[in-house]
Amino acid sequence: MKRYDGRTKPKPRPSKLAANPLPPVSEYKCLIRAQLGNKKLSTVVNAKDVNKFQLAYANLLKGNMDGLKKKDKKKVGTSTKATQ
């Protein structure tokens, strides 16, 4: 997640910034990006909704991971020493 102020172009240099100042940001947003192979997606979430988004995203991931299985625990037996 990155803090996002809504700009889609690079930040201007200080000399050009003096001529055209940027408007102040009232509320920051979060830019969330994801990539799987060559598929990319991104979304913008308000800062106050980040926790809500993370909970929804976690539930989505947990619901779609039905192919994963828990590992079986092996029984720990008592080791016997070989008699000499």
N, C-alpha and C positions, 0 to 999 in steps of 0.2 A: 504494500500500500504506500502511496505517496501522497503528500499534501498537494492539493491541486487548486489553483485559483481561477481556472476557466480559460486560460490563454491557450491558443492553439499554435502560436508562433513563438519563436525564441524571444527571450528578454532583450530589449534594445540596449545599446551601449549607453553609458552615462552621458555622453555628449549629445546624443539624439534624444535622450530621455528628458533633458532640460527643456527642449522645445515642445515636446508633446508628453506631458506627464501621464502615467498610468492612473486610472481611477482606483481609489482605495477598495480593498476587498472587504465586503461586509462580513462574510462567513466563508471559511475555507471548506473545501470539499476534498474527498479522498478519491484518488484515481486507482482503480484496481484492475490489474492486467492478468491474463492467464493465457497459456499456450500449451497445446498438445500437438506434437508433430509440426505440421505446417499450418494448423488452424490457430488463429489468434482471436481473442476477444478482450474487450475492456469495458468497464462501466464506471460511472461517477456516482458516488454516494455522499450525501451530506454528512458532515462531521458528527452531528448528533444521532444519526442513524447507523453508525458503523457497527455498534454492538448488535443491533437488531439484524443487520445484514450478515454478520459473522455467525450468529446463531442459526439463521435460516440456511446459510451455506453449509454449516457443519451438519445440520439435519439432512440436507440434500445428499451430502457425501456419504453419511452413515447409511442412508436408505438405499443407496445404489451400490454398496459394497457387499452385496449378498454372496458373491462368488468367493469371498475370502473365508477361510476356515481357521479356527483356532487350532494351535498345535496340541497334539495329545501329550500329556505329561507322562514321562516314563517313571515307572516305579523304582524307587531307590532301594535296592536290596542290600543285605549285609554282605560285605565282601569276606570271603573265607580265605585264610592263608593256606597255602599248600604245606602239607606236613612233610617234614624231611626225614 
